[in-house]
Amino acid sequence: MNTKSMTEGAPWKHIIRFAFPVFMGLLLQQLYNTVDTIVVGNFTSEEALAAVGTTSSFVFMFLAIATGFSAGNGVVVAQHYGAKNEKGVRENAATGILFLLTLGVIIGIIGAFVARPALKYFINVPDSFLDLAIEYFVIYSLGLIFQYGYNIFSAILRAVGDSAATLYFLLIASVLNIILDVLFVAYFKMGVAGAAIATDISQAVSFVAAYIYMRKRYAIFRFKLSEYVWNNRLIKETVRIGLPISMQLIIVSLGLTLIQRAVNGFGKIMTASFTVGQRVEMYLNLPGHTFQTTLATYTAQNIGAKKYDRVSLGVKQTMIISLIVTVVISFLVYTFATDIIALFGLSNEATMLCIQHLHAIAIINLVLSMYFPMFGFFQGANHSAVPMFVAIVALSLRVLSTYIFRYSPFLGESIIWWNGIFGFGAGFLIIWTYYFSGKWKENNEINVA
């Protein structure tokens, strides 16, 4: 097998080397999501901008399934890889690909069918842009199979230490998405449909590129068609680890959906402001999510190799690096919030709300720099139920505080962004308390025989 193992040498070197392409890949992913928002905001209307933004919680929910189960399969593959079990790597990867592609077809069909009732009755999208939101979401859903396929290819490559490859695929997708956004939305005036089609096409190209690369670069992943077998035993292992991860993300999505409903209750201006605020917030969260992915792979490989001291050392060094990177990004967003928001073509009233949003999140994000990476640690340690429980607590408190304080004279509409103080603060305390208890050292290995 390839020798990109994270079980030897200084942990921080592996962490930085692995994290950099992950960070750049996530950055590119956010860039082409942001381009959707910028192009729609500048070349259509504020209603269209609100329509694209109001679907984000449901988009996140459907992608949570892909992210969770692909991450679960990645943990299984990484532990087999750390144990130098080539057969286990190959069999679990092939089964994971078949499983995720099947899910992509099913979830895409479901998304197209539930778009109207979900957006109209659950999120309470205003009638003024309901049809635009439905149009965008239906078209987007039909391309989910490509996103599911890309997610599993990326998870498998990261499991064997190749995080750089995903950067190349996302670079292709990002450049293509920008070109198609401008072409479909700005030039052909296709509105939200053009933005959704541009995303689907760019994801399809990224999916094909990942598949070709994986086959050409790694002999171990040159599967014959007959090897894509629905193996219930192997799928059960992926589901056992991946289901709590998916549930954690789905819970986050449900919480965000309820928060989005509260946002919509404040009207079109707040919805447009929140859409932009969320897009920028994703950049603030990049270090946390980067080191979540990194620490999951690092932990899984070292547990597979039974090197527990390296696991603890890796956690300490990851937290230091994550905090340093987050401080820099948060400072830049806080300082240049007005200039960043100006890119999106918001009205003056929406801009003022968005500035408050970004200033609050820039502060809260310092906590998230040492919160999200711990999710990856517990996933890699085969304790993915822990971040699921923490996510339930955090989102419950965020939603409760939003609905309790949204009309109060003390916080009012600003609770939309300050709810993180309640939720993430509690989650931070719980997850670190569990880590220091040492219980993660129990039952943390899969069967790699």
Contacts in CASP RR format, 6 or more apart in sequence:
PFRMAT RR
TARGET T0000
AUTHOR 0000-0000-0000
METHOD contacts of the structure
MODEL  1
MNTKSMTEGAPWKHIIRFAFPVFMGLLLQQLYNTVDTIVVGNFTSEEALA
AVGTTSSFVFMFLAIATGFSAGNGVVVAQHYGAKNEKGVRENAATGILFL
LTLGVIIGIIGAFVARPALKYFINVPDSFLDLAIEYFVIYSLGLIFQYGY
NIFSAILRAVGDSAATLYFLLIASVLNIILDVLFVAYFKMGVAGAAIATD
ISQAVSFVAAYIYMRKRYAIFRFKLSEYVWNNRLIKETVRIGLPISMQLI
IVSLGLTLIQRAVNGFGKIMTASFTVGQRVEMYLNLPGHTFQTTLATYTA
QNIGAKKYDRVSLGVKQTMIISLIVTVVISFLVYTFATDIIALFGLSNEA
TMLCIQHLHAIAIINLVLSMYFPMFGFFQGANHSAVPMFVAIVALSLRVL
STYIFRYSPFLGESIIWWNGIFGFGAGFLIIWTYYFSGKWKENNEINVA
1 81 0 8 1.000
1 84 0 8 1.000
1 86 0 8 1.000
1 89 0 8 1.000
1 160 0 8 1.000
1 220 0 8 1.000
2 160 0 8 1.000
2 161 0 8 1.000
2 162 0 8 1.000
2 218 0 8 1.000
2 220 0 8 1.000
4 160 0 8 1.000
4 161 0 8 1.000
4 162 0 8 1.000
5 81 0 8 1.000
5 82 0 8 1.000
5 161 0 8 1.000
5 301 0 8 1.000
5 305 0 8 1.000
6 14 0 8 1.000
6 18 0 8 1.000
6 161 0 8 1.000
6 297 0 8 1.000
6 298 0 8 1.000
6 301 0 8 1.000
6 302 0 8 1.000
7 82 0 8 1.000
7 301 0 8 1.000
7 302 0 8 1.000
7 305 0 8 1.000
7 307 0 8 1.000
7 310 0 8 1.000
11 298 0 8 1.000
11 310 0 8 1.000
11 313 0 8 1.000
11 314 0 8 1.000
11 317 0 8 1.000
12 314 0 8 1.000
12 317 0 8 1.000
12 321 0 8 1.000
14 298 0 8 1.000
15 291 0 8 1.000
15 294 0 8 1.000
15 295 0 8 1.000
15 298 0 8 1.000
15 314 0 8 1.000
15 317 0 8 1.000
15 318 0 8 1.000
15 321 0 8 1.000
16 321 0 8 1.000
18 158 0 8 1.000
18 161 0 8 1.000
18 163 0 8 1.000
18 294 0 8 1.000
18 297 0 8 1.000
18 298 0 8 1.000
19 163 0 8 1.000
19 290 0 8 1.000
19 291 0 8 1.000
19 293 0 8 1.000
19 294 0 8 1.000
19 321 0 8 1.000
21 163 0 8 1.000
21 164 0 8 1.000
21 165 0 8 1.000
21 166 0 8 1.000
21 167 0 8 1.000
22 158 0 8 1.000
22 163 0 8 1.000
22 166 0 8 1.000
22 167 0 8 1.000
22 290 0 8 1.000
22 293 0 8 1.000
22 294 0 8 1.000
23 286 0 8 1.000
23 287 0 8 1.000
23 290 0 8 1.000
23 325 0 8 1.000
24 167 0 8 1.000
25 166 0 8 1.000
25 167 0 8 1.000
25 170 0 8 1.000
25 171 0 8 1.000
26 286 0 8 1.000
26 289 0 8 1.000
26 290 0 8 1.000
27 283 0 8 1.000
27 286 0 8 1.000
28 167 0 8 1.000
28 170 0 8 1.000
28 171 0 8 1.000
28 173 0 8 1.000
28 174 0 8 1.000
29 170 0 8 1.000
29 173 0 8 1.000
29 174 0 8 1.000
30 279 0 8 1.000
30 282 0 8 1.000
30 283 0 8 1.000
30 286 0 8 1.000
31 174 0 8 1.000
31 178 0 8 1.000
32 173 0 8 1.000
32 174 0 8 1.000
32 177 0 8 1.000
32 178 0 8 1.000
32 181 0 8 1.000
32 199 0 8 1.000
32 202 0 8 1.000
33 279 0 8 1.000
33 282 0 8 1.000
34 279 0 8 1.000
35 177 0 8 1.000
35 178 0 8 1.000
35 181 0 8 1.000
36 52 0 8 1.000
36 177 0 8 1.000
36 181 0 8 1.000
36 195 0 8 1.000
36 198 0 8 1.000
36 199 0 8 1.000
37 49 0 8 1.000
37 52 0 8 1.000
37 53 0 8 1.000
37 275 0 8 1.000
37 276 0 8 1.000
37 279 0 8 1.000
37 344 0 8 1.000
38 343 0 8 1.000
38 344 0 8 1.000
39 181 0 8 1.000
39 182 0 8 1.000
39 185 0 8 1.000
39 186 0 8 1.000
39 195 0 8 1.000
40 48 0 8 1.000
40 49 0 8 1.000
40 52 0 8 1.000
40 185 0 8 1.000
40 191 0 8 1.000
40 192 0 8 1.000
40 195 0 8 1.000
41 48 0 8 1.000
41 49 0 8 1.000
41 344 0 8 1.000
41 345 0 8 1.000
42 186 0 8 1.000
42 344 0 8 1.000
42 345 0 8 1.000
43 185 0 8 1.000
43 186 0 8 1.000
43 189 0 8 1.000
43 191 0 8 1.000
44 185 0 8 1.000
44 191 0 8 1.000
44 192 0 8 1.000
46 268 0 8 1.000
46 269 0 8 1.000
46 272 0 8 1.000
46 346 0 8 1.000
46 347 0 8 1.000
46 350 0 8 1.000
47 128 0 8 1.000
47 129 0 8 1.000
47 132 0 8 1.000
47 268 0 8 1.000
48 129 0 8 1.000
48 132 0 8 1.000
48 191 0 8 1.000
48 192 0 8 1.000
49 272 0 8 1.000
49 275 0 8 1.000
49 276 0 8 1.000
49 344 0 8 1.000
50 129 0 8 1.000
50 268 0 8 1.000
50 271 0 8 1.000
50 272 0 8 1.000
50 275 0 8 1.000
51 125 0 8 1.000
51 129 0 8 1.000
51 130 0 8 1.000
51 132 0 8 1.000
51 133 0 8 1.000
51 135 0 8 1.000
51 136 0 8 1.000
51 192 0 8 1.000
52 132 0 8 1.000
52 133 0 8 1.000
52 136 0 8 1.000
52 192 0 8 1.000
52 195 0 8 1.000
52 275 0 8 1.000
53 271 0 8 1.000
53 274 0 8 1.000
53 275 0 8 1.000
53 278 0 8 1.000
54 119 0 8 1.000
54 123 0 8 1.000
54 125 0 8 1.000
54 129 0 8 1.000
54 133 0 8 1.000
54 260 0 8 1.000
54 264 0 8 1.000
54 271 0 8 1.000
54 275 0 8 1.000
55 119 0 8 1.000
55 133 0 8 1.000
55 136 0 8 1.000
55 137 0 8 1.000
55 140 0 8 1.000
56 256 0 8 1.000
56 260 0 8 1.000
56 275 0 8 1.000
56 278 0 8 1.000
57 123 0 8 1.000
57 253 0 8 1.000
57 255 0 8 1.000
57 256 0 8 1.000
57 257 0 8 1.000
57 259 0 8 1.000
57 260 0 8 1.000
58 118 0 8 1.000
58 119 0 8 1.000
58 123 0 8 1.000
58 137 0 8 1.000
58 253 0 8 1.000
58 257 0 8 1.000
59 137 0 8 1.000
59 140 0 8 1.000
60 249 0 8 1.000
60 252 0 8 1.000
60 253 0 8 1.000
60 256 0 8 1.000
61 249 0 8 1.000
61 250 0 8 1.000
61 253 0 8 1.000
61 254 0 8 1.000
61 257 0 8 1.000
62 107 0 8 1.000
62 108 0 8 1.000
62 111 0 8 1.000
62 141 0 8 1.000
62 144 0 8 1.000
63 144 0 8 1.000
63 147 0 8 1.000
63 151 0 8 1.000
63 249 0 8 1.000
64 246 0 8 1.000
64 249 0 8 1.000
64 250 0 8 1.000
64 252 0 8 1.000
64 253 0 8 1.000
65 103 0 8 1.000
65 107 0 8 1.000
65 148 0 8 1.000
65 246 0 8 1.000
65 249 0 8 1.000
65 250 0 8 1.000
66 100 0 8 1.000
66 103 0 8 1.000
66 104 0 8 1.000
66 107 0 8 1.000
66 144 0 8 1.000
66 147 0 8 1.000
66 148 0 8 1.000
66 149 0 8 1.000
66 151 0 8 1.000
66 152 0 8 1.000
67 151 0 8 1.000
67 245 0 8 1.000
67 246 0 8 1.000
67 249 0 8 1.000
68 242 0 8 1.000
68 243 0 8 1.000
68 245 0 8 1.000
68 246 0 8 1.000
68 249 0 8 1.000
69 96 0 8 1.000
69 99 0 8 1.000
69 100 0 8 1.000
69 103 0 8 1.000
69 152 0 8 1.000
69 238 0 8 1.000
69 239 0 8 1.000
69 242 0 8 1.000
69 243 0 8 1.000
69 245 0 8 1.000
69 246 0 8 1.000
70 96 0 8 1.000
70 100 0 8 1.000
70 148 0 8 1.000
70 149 0 8 1.000
70 151 0 8 1.000
70 152 0 8 1.000
70 154 0 8 1.000
70 155 0 8 1.000
71 155 0 8 1.000
71 241 0 8 1.000
71 242 0 8 1.000
71 245 0 8 1.000
71 296 0 8 1.000
71 379 0 8 1.000
72 155 0 8 1.000
72 238 0 8 1.000
72 241 0 8 1.000
72 242 0 8 1.000
72 245 0 8 1.000
72 379 0 8 1.000
72 384 0 8 1.000
73 92 0 8 1.000
73 93 0 8 1.000
73 95 0 8 1.000
73 96 0 8 1.000
73 99 0 8 1.000
73 100 0 8 1.000
73 152 0 8 1.000
73 155 0 8 1.000
73 156 0 8 1.000
73 238 0 8 1.000
73 241 0 8 1.000
73 242 0 8 1.000
74 155 0 8 1.000
74 156 0 8 1.000
74 158 0 8 1.000
74 159 0 8 1.000
74 297 0 8 1.000
74 300 0 8 1.000
75 159 0 8 1.000
75 241 0 8 1.000
75 242 0 8 1.000
75 296 0 8 1.000
75 300 0 8 1.000
75 379 0 8 1.000
75 380 0 8 1.000
75 382 0 8 1.000
75 384 0 8 1.000
75 446 0 8 1.000
76 92 0 8 1.000
76 234 0 8 1.000
76 237 0 8 1.000
76 238 0 8 1.000
76 241 0 8 1.000
76 446 0 8 1.000
77 88 0 8 1.000
77 89 0 8 1.000
77 92 0 8 1.000
77 93 0 8 1.000
77 155 0 8 1.000
77 156 0 8 1.000
77 159 0 8 1.000
77 160 0 8 1.000
78 158 0 8 1.000
78 159 0 8 1.000
78 160 0 8 1.000
78 296 0 8 1.000
78 297 0 8 1.000
78 300 0 8 1.000
78 301 0 8 1.000
78 304 0 8 1.000
78 380 0 8 1.000
79 300 0 8 1.000
79 301 0 8 1.000
79 303 0 8 1.000
79 304 0 8 1.000
79 382 0 8 1.000
79 445 0 8 1.000
79 446 0 8 1.000
79 448 0 8 1.000
80 88 0 8 1.000
80 89 0 8 1.000
80 92 0 8 1.000
80 304 0 8 1.000
80 446 0 8 1.000
80 448 0 8 1.000
81 89 0 8 1.000
81 159 0 8 1.000
81 160 0 8 1.000
81 301 0 8 1.000
82 300 0 8 1.000
82 301 0 8 1.000
82 302 0 8 1.000
82 304 0 8 1.000
82 305 0 8 1.000
83 304 0 8 1.000
83 305 0 8 1.000
83 448 0 8 1.000
85 448 0 8 1.000
85 449 0 8 1.000
86 220 0 8 1.000
88 448 0 8 1.000
89 159 0 8 1.000
89 160 0 8 1.000
89 220 0 8 1.000
90 220 0 8 1.000
90 221 0 8 1.000
90 223 0 8 1.000
90 227 0 8 1.000
91 231 0 8 1.000
91 234 0 8 1.000
92 234 0 8 1.000
92 237 0 8 1.000
92 238 0 8 1.000
93 156 0 8 1.000
93 220 0 8 1.000
93 221 0 8 1.000
93 223 0 8 1.000
94 223 0 8 1.000
94 227 0 8 1.000
94 228 0 8 1.000
94 229 0 8 1.000
95 228 0 8 1.000
95 229 0 8 1.000
95 230 0 8 1.000
95 231 0 8 1.000
95 234 0 8 1.000
95 235 0 8 1.000
95 238 0 8 1.000
96 152 0 8 1.000
96 156 0 8 1.000
96 234 0 8 1.000
96 235 0 8 1.000
96 238 0 8 1.000
97 149 0 8 1.000
97 152 0 8 1.000
97 153 0 8 1.000
97 156 0 8 1.000
97 223 0 8 1.000
97 228 0 8 1.000
98 228 0 8 1.000
98 229 0 8 1.000
98 230 0 8 1.000
99 152 0 8 1.000
99 230 0 8 1.000
99 235 0 8 1.000
99 238 0 8 1.000
100 148 0 8 1.000
100 149 0 8 1.000
100 151 0 8 1.000
100 152 0 8 1.000
101 145 0 8 1.000
101 148 0 8 1.000
101 149 0 8 1.000
101 152 0 8 1.000
103 148 0 8 1.000
104 144 0 8 1.000
104 145 0 8 1.000
104 147 0 8 1.000
104 148 0 8 1.000
104 149 0 8 1.000
105 145 0 8 1.000
107 141 0 8 1.000
107 144 0 8 1.000
107 148 0 8 1.000
108 141 0 8 1.000
108 142 0 8 1.000
108 143 0 8 1.000
108 144 0 8 1.000
108 145 0 8 1.000
109 141 0 8 1.000
110 141 0 8 1.000
111 118 0 8 1.000
111 137 0 8 1.000
111 138 0 8 1.000
111 141 0 8 1.000
111 144 0 8 1.000
112 138 0 8 1.000
112 141 0 8 1.000
112 142 0 8 1.000
115 134 0 8 1.000
115 137 0 8 1.000
115 138 0 8 1.000
115 141 0 8 1.000
116 134 0 8 1.000
119 125 0 8 1.000
119 130 0 8 1.000
119 133 0 8 1.000
119 134 0 8 1.000
119 137 0 8 1.000
120 130 0 8 1.000
122 257 0 8 1.000
122 261 0 8 1.000
123 257 0 8 1.000
123 260 0 8 1.000
123 261 0 8 1.000
123 264 0 8 1.000
124 261 0 8 1.000
124 264 0 8 1.000
124 265 0 8 1.000
125 133 0 8 1.000
125 264 0 8 1.000
126 264 0 8 1.000
126 267 0 8 1.000
126 268 0 8 1.000
126 271 0 8 1.000
128 268 0 8 1.000
129 268 0 8 1.000
132 192 0 8 1.000
133 192 0 8 1.000
135 192 0 8 1.000
135 193 0 8 1.000
135 196 0 8 1.000
136 192 0 8 1.000
136 193 0 8 1.000
136 195 0 8 1.000
136 196 0 8 1.000
137 196 0 8 1.000
139 193 0 8 1.000
139 194 0 8 1.000
139 196 0 8 1.000
139 197 0 8 1.000
139 200 0 8 1.000
140 196 0 8 1.000
140 199 0 8 1.000
140 200 0 8 1.000
142 200 0 8 1.000
143 200 0 8 1.000
143 203 0 8 1.000
143 204 0 8 1.000
146 200 0 8 1.000
146 203 0 8 1.000
146 204 0 8 1.000
146 206 0 8 1.000
146 207 0 8 1.000
147 203 0 8 1.000
147 207 0 8 1.000
149 207 0 8 1.000
149 210 0 8 1.000
150 169 0 8 1.000
150 203 0 8 1.000
150 206 0 8 1.000
150 207 0 8 1.000
150 210 0 8 1.000
153 207 0 8 1.000
153 210 0 8 1.000
153 211 0 8 1.000
153 214 0 8 1.000
154 165 0 8 1.000
154 166 0 8 1.000
154 169 0 8 1.000
154 210 0 8 1.000
156 214 0 8 1.000
156 221 0 8 1.000
157 163 0 8 1.000
157 165 0 8 1.000
157 166 0 8 1.000
157 210 0 8 1.000
157 214 0 8 1.000
158 166 0 8 1.000
158 293 0 8 1.000
158 297 0 8 1.000
159 297 0 8 1.000
159 300 0 8 1.000
160 218 0 8 1.000
161 297 0 8 1.000
161 301 0 8 1.000
162 217 0 8 1.000
163 293 0 8 1.000
163 294 0 8 1.000
163 297 0 8 1.000
165 210 0 8 1.000
165 213 0 8 1.000
165 214 0 8 1.000
165 217 0 8 1.000
166 210 0 8 1.000
168 209 0 8 1.000
168 213 0 8 1.000
169 206 0 8 1.000
169 209 0 8 1.000
169 210 0 8 1.000
169 213 0 8 1.000
170 206 0 8 1.000
172 202 0 8 1.000
172 205 0 8 1.000
172 206 0 8 1.000
172 209 0 8 1.000
173 202 0 8 1.000
173 203 0 8 1.000
173 205 0 8 1.000
173 206 0 8 1.000
174 202 0 8 1.000
176 201 0 8 1.000
176 202 0 8 1.000
176 205 0 8 1.000
177 198 0 8 1.000
177 199 0 8 1.000
177 201 0 8 1.000
177 202 0 8 1.000
180 194 0 8 1.000
180 197 0 8 1.000
180 198 0 8 1.000
180 201 0 8 1.000
180 202 0 8 1.000
181 194 0 8 1.000
181 195 0 8 1.000
181 198 0 8 1.000
183 198 0 8 1.000
184 190 0 8 1.000
184 191 0 8 1.000
184 193 0 8 1.000
184 194 0 8 1.000
184 195 0 8 1.000
184 197 0 8 1.000
184 198 0 8 1.000
185 191 0 8 1.000
185 194 0 8 1.000
185 195 0 8 1.000
185 198 0 8 1.000
188 194 0 8 1.000
190 197 0 8 1.000
214 221 0 8 1.000
215 221 0 8 1.000
215 222 0 8 1.000
237 446 0 8 1.000
237 447 0 8 1.000
241 379 0 8 1.000
241 382 0 8 1.000
241 384 0 8 1.000
241 446 0 8 1.000
242 384 0 8 1.000
244 384 0 8 1.000
244 385 0 8 1.000
244 387 0 8 1.000
244 388 0 8 1.000
245 379 0 8 1.000
245 384 0 8 1.000
245 387 0 8 1.000
245 388 0 8 1.000
247 388 0 8 1.000
248 375 0 8 1.000
248 384 0 8 1.000
248 387 0 8 1.000
248 388 0 8 1.000
248 390 0 8 1.000
248 391 0 8 1.000
248 392 0 8 1.000
249 391 0 8 1.000
251 388 0 8 1.000
251 391 0 8 1.000
251 392 0 8 1.000
251 395 0 8 1.000
252 391 0 8 1.000
252 395 0 8 1.000
254 395 0 8 1.000
255 395 0 8 1.000
255 398 0 8 1.000
255 399 0 8 1.000
256 395 0 8 1.000
258 399 0 8 1.000
258 402 0 8 1.000
258 403 0 8 1.000
259 398 0 8 1.000
259 399 0 8 1.000
259 402 0 8 1.000
259 416 0 8 1.000
259 419 0 8 1.000
260 274 0 8 1.000
262 402 0 8 1.000
262 403 0 8 1.000
262 406 0 8 1.000
262 416 0 8 1.000
263 270 0 8 1.000
263 271 0 8 1.000
263 274 0 8 1.000
263 416 0 8 1.000
264 270 0 8 1.000
264 271 0 8 1.000
266 413 0 8 1.000
266 416 0 8 1.000
269 347 0 8 1.000
269 349 0 8 1.000
269 350 0 8 1.000
269 353 0 8 1.000
270 350 0 8 1.000
270 353 0 8 1.000
270 413 0 8 1.000
270 416 0 8 1.000
272 346 0 8 1.000
272 347 0 8 1.000
272 350 0 8 1.000
273 346 0 8 1.000
273 350 0 8 1.000
273 351 0 8 1.000
273 353 0 8 1.000
273 354 0 8 1.000
273 357 0 8 1.000
274 353 0 8 1.000
274 354 0 8 1.000
274 357 0 8 1.000
274 416 0 8 1.000
276 341 0 8 1.000
276 344 0 8 1.000
276 346 0 8 1.000
276 350 0 8 1.000
276 354 0 8 1.000
277 341 0 8 1.000
277 354 0 8 1.000
277 357 0 8 1.000
277 358 0 8 1.000
277 361 0 8 1.000
279 344 0 8 1.000
280 333 0 8 1.000
280 340 0 8 1.000
280 341 0 8 1.000
280 358 0 8 1.000
280 361 0 8 1.000
281 357 0 8 1.000
281 358 0 8 1.000
281 361 0 8 1.000
283 329 0 8 1.000
283 333 0 8 1.000
284 326 0 8 1.000
284 329 0 8 1.000
284 330 0 8 1.000
284 333 0 8 1.000
284 361 0 8 1.000
284 362 0 8 1.000
284 365 0 8 1.000
284 368 0 8 1.000
285 365 0 8 1.000
285 368 0 8 1.000
285 372 0 8 1.000
286 329 0 8 1.000
287 322 0 8 1.000
287 325 0 8 1.000
287 326 0 8 1.000
287 329 0 8 1.000
287 369 0 8 1.000
288 322 0 8 1.000
288 326 0 8 1.000
288 368 0 8 1.000
288 369 0 8 1.000
288 371 0 8 1.000
288 372 0 8 1.000
288 373 0 8 1.000
289 372 0 8 1.000
290 322 0 8 1.000
291 318 0 8 1.000
291 321 0 8 1.000
291 322 0 8 1.000
291 372 0 8 1.000
291 373 0 8 1.000
292 372 0 8 1.000
292 373 0 8 1.000
292 374 0 8 1.000
292 375 0 8 1.000
292 376 0 8 1.000
292 379 0 8 1.000
293 376 0 8 1.000
294 318 0 8 1.000
294 373 0 8 1.000
295 314 0 8 1.000
295 315 0 8 1.000
295 318 0 8 1.000
295 373 0 8 1.000
295 374 0 8 1.000
295 376 0 8 1.000
295 377 0 8 1.000
295 380 0 8 1.000
296 376 0 8 1.000
296 377 0 8 1.000
296 379 0 8 1.000
296 380 0 8 1.000
297 380 0 8 1.000
298 311 0 8 1.000
298 314 0 8 1.000
298 318 0 8 1.000
299 311 0 8 1.000
299 315 0 8 1.000
299 376 0 8 1.000
299 377 0 8 1.000
299 379 0 8 1.000
299 380 0 8 1.000
299 381 0 8 1.000
300 379 0 8 1.000
300 380 0 8 1.000
300 381 0 8 1.000
300 382 0 8 1.000
302 308 0 8 1.000
302 310 0 8 1.000
302 311 0 8 1.000
303 311 0 8 1.000
303 380 0 8 1.000
303 381 0 8 1.000
303 382 0 8 1.000
303 444 0 8 1.000
303 445 0 8 1.000
304 445 0 8 1.000
304 448 0 8 1.000
306 445 0 8 1.000
308 441 0 8 1.000
311 377 0 8 1.000
311 381 0 8 1.000
315 374 0 8 1.000
315 377 0 8 1.000
315 435 0 8 1.000
318 373 0 8 1.000
319 369 0 8 1.000
319 370 0 8 1.000
319 373 0 8 1.000
322 369 0 8 1.000
322 370 0 8 1.000
322 373 0 8 1.000
323 366 0 8 1.000
323 369 0 8 1.000
323 370 0 8 1.000
325 369 0 8 1.000
326 365 0 8 1.000
326 366 0 8 1.000
326 368 0 8 1.000
326 369 0 8 1.000
327 366 0 8 1.000
327 369 0 8 1.000
329 365 0 8 1.000
330 362 0 8 1.000
330 363 0 8 1.000
330 365 0 8 1.000
330 366 0 8 1.000
331 362 0 8 1.000
333 340 0 8 1.000
333 358 0 8 1.000
333 361 0 8 1.000
333 362 0 8 1.000
334 358 0 8 1.000
334 359 0 8 1.000
334 362 0 8 1.000
334 363 0 8 1.000
337 354 0 8 1.000
337 355 0 8 1.000
337 358 0 8 1.000
337 359 0 8 1.000
337 362 0 8 1.000
338 351 0 8 1.000
338 355 0 8 1.000
340 358 0 8 1.000
341 351 0 8 1.000
341 354 0 8 1.000
341 355 0 8 1.000
341 358 0 8 1.000
342 351 0 8 1.000
346 354 0 8 1.000
353 413 0 8 1.000
356 414 0 8 1.000
356 417 0 8 1.000
357 416 0 8 1.000
357 417 0 8 1.000
360 414 0 8 1.000
360 417 0 8 1.000
360 418 0 8 1.000
361 417 0 8 1.000
364 418 0 8 1.000
364 420 0 8 1.000
364 421 0 8 1.000
364 424 0 8 1.000
367 424 0 8 1.000
367 425 0 8 1.000
367 428 0 8 1.000
368 424 0 8 1.000
370 428 0 8 1.000
370 432 0 8 1.000
371 424 0 8 1.000
371 425 0 8 1.000
371 427 0 8 1.000
371 428 0 8 1.000
371 431 0 8 1.000
374 387 0 8 1.000
374 431 0 8 1.000
374 432 0 8 1.000
374 435 0 8 1.000
375 387 0 8 1.000
375 390 0 8 1.000
375 391 0 8 1.000
375 431 0 8 1.000
376 387 0 8 1.000
377 435 0 8 1.000
377 440 0 8 1.000
378 384 0 8 1.000
378 386 0 8 1.000
378 387 0 8 1.000
378 431 0 8 1.000
378 440 0 8 1.000
379 387 0 8 1.000
380 444 0 8 1.000
381 440 0 8 1.000
381 444 0 8 1.000
382 443 0 8 1.000
382 444 0 8 1.000
382 445 0 8 1.000
382 446 0 8 1.000
383 439 0 8 1.000
383 440 0 8 1.000
383 443 0 8 1.000
383 444 0 8 1.000
386 431 0 8 1.000
386 434 0 8 1.000
386 440 0 8 1.000
387 431 0 8 1.000
389 430 0 8 1.000
390 427 0 8 1.000
390 430 0 8 1.000
390 431 0 8 1.000
393 423 0 8 1.000
393 426 0 8 1.000
393 427 0 8 1.000
393 430 0 8 1.000
394 420 0 8 1.000
394 423 0 8 1.000
394 424 0 8 1.000
394 425 0 8 1.000
394 426 0 8 1.000
394 427 0 8 1.000
395 423 0 8 1.000
396 423 0 8 1.000
397 419 0 8 1.000
397 422 0 8 1.000
397 423 0 8 1.000
397 426 0 8 1.000
398 419 0 8 1.000
398 420 0 8 1.000
398 422 0 8 1.000
398 423 0 8 1.000
398 424 0 8 1.000
399 419 0 8 1.000
400 422 0 8 1.000
401 415 0 8 1.000
401 419 0 8 1.000
401 420 0 8 1.000
401 422 0 8 1.000
401 423 0 8 1.000
402 415 0 8 1.000
402 416 0 8 1.000
402 419 0 8 1.000
405 411 0 8 1.000
405 412 0 8 1.000
405 415 0 8 1.000
406 412 0 8 1.000
406 413 0 8 1.000
406 415 0 8 1.000
406 416 0 8 1.000
408 415 0 8 1.000
411 418 0 8 1.000
434 440 0 8 1.000
END
